């Protein structure tokens, strides 16, 4: 296992331009590698390796230096995209393999026989008239497309899987095996969540019912209290009528007057808050509400005068 970056270099008995062209042919033929940018004048490549079983991908800068006539040195560095904190500390030899594959494929291209065969095929994606006539030609950076960013694709698969799956299958640096595996996992998660939706409302409903008891019915309580008051008033009225009939058996006007006065005094006493003076008046004159009212008011006035 290699620790983080891996460096490699080799020398070719060819001019820098020939080595550069050979790499343009060689790198696209290597599985998992993609040229992000190339600068012929400066002799530089930036190559990207996609996600594999052993890593989250690598960045591979390549520098070509013509150290003598028809002699070119190639320096390659392969480093994990994620760094040491996110699984890049050990690459299971992936960085070293990237370098060996690039150097080996370039060496094969530089042999006249293999180069002639490849020039006759359709696997030369960067064969372009502008490139051969313009030494400052730079390969367009196709990795600027948002779905070619592997880290963004992974995040989208986690937080918004419909867009994430689209980016996953459009991304050219992620292998087909990974695409199928991630798609299957997301599908299973979605199906499991859909299957559990019917159970959620009942659980929530049961929890709410347990934690939130029914509030007291204030309106019913008030109605009950009013019924008690009304019943008491009716009962007292009947007692007052009986007493008036007994005291003035043939004097109905006096009976009516006295009963009305008592009822008015009774209702007045109901409006007074409970206190010791009221309690004494009710205790001393239980069925004489006019006397209760008179005595209570006299006591209150005297109390105010004594302050």
MOBEL-V423292 format. One record per pair of residues at least 12 apart in sequence whose ideal C-beta (glycine too) atoms are under 8 Angstrom apart, sorted by the first residue. I is the first residue (numbers start at 1). J is the second residue. If there is no record, write none. Layout:
I & J
I & J
This chain:
1 & 90
1 & 91
1 & 92
1 & 93
2 & 90
2 & 91
2 & 93
2 & 95
2 & 96
3 & 89
3 & 90
4 & 79
4 & 80
4 & 84
4 & 88
4 & 89
5 & 77
5 & 78
5 & 79
5 & 95
6 & 77
6 & 78
6 & 79
6 & 91
6 & 95
6 & 96
6 & 98
6 & 99
7 & 75
7 & 76
7 & 77
7 & 78
7 & 99
8 & 75
8 & 76
8 & 77
8 & 78
8 & 96
8 & 99
8 & 100
8 & 103
9 & 73
9 & 74
9 & 75
9 & 76
10 & 73
10 & 74
10 & 103
10 & 107
11 & 67
11 & 71
11 & 72
11 & 73
11 & 74
12 & 71
12 & 72
12 & 74
12 & 106
12 & 107
12 & 110
13 & 70
13 & 71
14 & 70
14 & 71
14 & 72
14 & 110
15 & 66
15 & 69
15 & 70
15 & 72
16 & 43
16 & 64
16 & 65
16 & 66
16 & 72
17 & 40
18 & 72
18 & 110
19 & 64
19 & 72
19 & 74
19 & 106
19 & 110
20 & 38
20 & 40
20 & 43
20 & 64
22 & 106
22 & 109
22 & 110
22 & 115
23 & 45
23 & 62
23 & 64
23 & 74
23 & 102
23 & 106
23 & 109
24 & 38
24 & 124
24 & 126
24 & 127
24 & 131
25 & 109
25 & 115
25 & 118
25 & 119
25 & 123
25 & 124
25 & 126
26 & 102
26 & 105
26 & 106
26 & 108
26 & 109
27 & 45
27 & 47
27 & 102
27 & 105
28 & 123
28 & 124
28 & 125
28 & 126
29 & 105
29 & 123
30 & 101
30 & 102
30 & 105
32 & 49
32 & 50
32 & 52
32 & 173
32 & 175
33 & 47
33 & 48
33 & 49
33 & 60
33 & 98
33 & 101
33 & 102
34 & 47
34 & 48
34 & 49
34 & 50
34 & 143
34 & 172
34 & 173
35 & 47
35 & 126
35 & 139
36 & 48
36 & 141
36 & 142
36 & 143
37 & 138
37 & 139
37 & 141
38 & 126
38 & 138
38 & 139
39 & 136
39 & 138
40 & 131
40 & 135
40 & 136
40 & 137
40 & 138
41 & 135
41 & 136
43 & 63
43 & 64
43 & 65
43 & 66
44 & 61
44 & 62
44 & 63
44 & 64
45 & 60
45 & 61
45 & 62
45 & 64
46 & 59
46 & 60
46 & 61
46 & 62
47 & 59
47 & 60
47 & 61
47 & 62
47 & 102
48 & 60
48 & 143
48 & 173
49 & 78
49 & 94
49 & 98
49 & 173
50 & 150
50 & 171
50 & 172
50 & 173
50 & 174
50 & 175
51 & 150
51 & 173
51 & 174
51 & 175
51 & 178
52 & 94
52 & 175
52 & 178
53 & 177
54 & 91
54 & 92
54 & 93
54 & 94
55 & 80
55 & 81
55 & 82
55 & 87
55 & 88
55 & 91
55 & 92
55 & 94
56 & 80
56 & 81
56 & 82
56 & 86
56 & 87
56 & 88
56 & 150
57 & 80
57 & 81
57 & 82
57 & 150
57 & 173
58 & 78
58 & 79
58 & 80
58 & 81
58 & 91
58 & 94
58 & 95
58 & 98
59 & 78
59 & 79
59 & 80
59 & 81
60 & 76
60 & 77
60 & 78
60 & 79
60 & 98
60 & 99
60 & 102
61 & 76
61 & 77
62 & 74
62 & 75
62 & 76
62 & 102
63 & 75
63 & 76
74 & 103
74 & 106
76 & 98
76 & 99
76 & 102
76 & 103
78 & 94
78 & 95
78 & 96
78 & 98
78 & 99
79 & 95
80 & 95
81 & 150
81 & 151
126 & 139
145 & 170
146 & 167
147 & 166
147 & 167
147 & 170
147 & 171
148 & 170
148 & 171
148 & 172
148 & 173
150 & 171
150 & 173
150 & 174
152 & 167
153 & 167
153 & 168
153 & 171
153 & 174
157 & 182
157 & 186
161 & 186
161 & 190
164 & 186
165 & 182
165 & 183
165 & 186
168 & 182
168 & 183
169 & 183
229 & 270
233 & 263
233 & 266
233 & 267
236 & 263
236 & 266
236 & 287
237 & 259
237 & 263
239 & 287
240 & 258
240 & 259
240 & 262
240 & 263
240 & 287
241 & 255
241 & 259
243 & 287
244 & 258
244 & 259
261 & 290
262 & 288
262 & 289
262 & 290
263 & 289
265 & 289
265 & 290
265 & 292
265 & 293
266 & 289
268 & 289
268 & 293
269 & 281
269 & 282
269 & 289
269 & 292
269 & 293
269 & 296
272 & 296
277 & 296
277 & 299
277 & 300
277 & 303
278 & 292
278 & 296
281 & 295
281 & 296
281 & 299
